[in-house]
């Protein structure tokens, strides 16, 4: 993706600007769930928890 120098770009997952070469420099990330980023991959692999339907990590026994 190329753009005009200094122009801001944003979608539902990232925000950033285009540098002097027209390349996107990502400054912000949002909208990602634990499952999207494998934030608790080791815990899931070790059987300590799971990702719920919304993608949030839950330890087994969580009541919240």
NORLIN-V643141 format. One record per residue. N is the residue number from 0. RES is the residue in one letter. PHI is phi in whole degrees, -180 to 180 (none if undefined). NEAR is the number of other ideal C-beta (glycine too) atoms within 8 Angstrom. D_FIRST is the distance of its C-alpha to the first C-alpha in whole Angstrom. Layout:
BEGIN
N/RES/PHI/NEAR/D_FIRST, N/RES/PHI/NEAR/D_FIRST
END
This chain:
BEGIN
0/X/none/4/0, 1/X/-118/5/4, 2/X/-152/9/7, 3/X/-80/6/11, 4/X/-50/8/12, 5/X/83/5/14, 6/X/-70/8/12, 7/X/-85/6/13, 8/X/-127/12/10, 9/X/-151/7/12, 10/X/-134/6/13, 11/X/-75/4/16, 12/X/-119/7/15, 13/X/-139/10/13, 14/X/-142/11/13, 15/X/-179/12/12, 16/X/-126/10/11, 17/X/-95/14/9, 18/X/-82/8/12, 19/X/-64/4/13, 20/X/-92/4/11, 21/X/85/9/8, 22/X/-88/7/7, 23/X/-76/9/7, 24/X/-109/8/11, 25/X/-79/8/12, 26/X/-111/6/15, 27/X/-137/8/17, 28/X/-132/8/17, 29/X/-155/8/19, 30/X/81/5/21, 31/X/-86/7/21, 32/X/-99/9/24, 33/X/-57/11/26, 34/X/-68/10/26, 35/X/-60/7/22, 36/X/-103/7/22, 37/X/54/7/26, 38/X/-59/7/27, 39/X/-121/10/31, 40/X/-53/7/30, 41/X/-64/6/33, 42/X/-63/10/35, 43/X/-66/12/35, 44/X/-62/6/35, 45/X/-85/6/39, 46/X/77/5/40, 47/X/-88/7/40, 48/X/-173/10/38, 49/X/-156/7/35, 50/X/-96/11/32, 51/X/-79/8/33, 52/X/-62/3/32, 53/X/-89/5/30, 54/X/88/9/28, 55/X/-86/9/30, 56/X/-75/13/32, 57/X/-131/9/36, 58/X/-75/8/39, 59/X/-60/8/42, 60/X/98/4/44, 61/X/-61/7/42, 62/X/-107/3/44, 63/X/-103/2/41
END
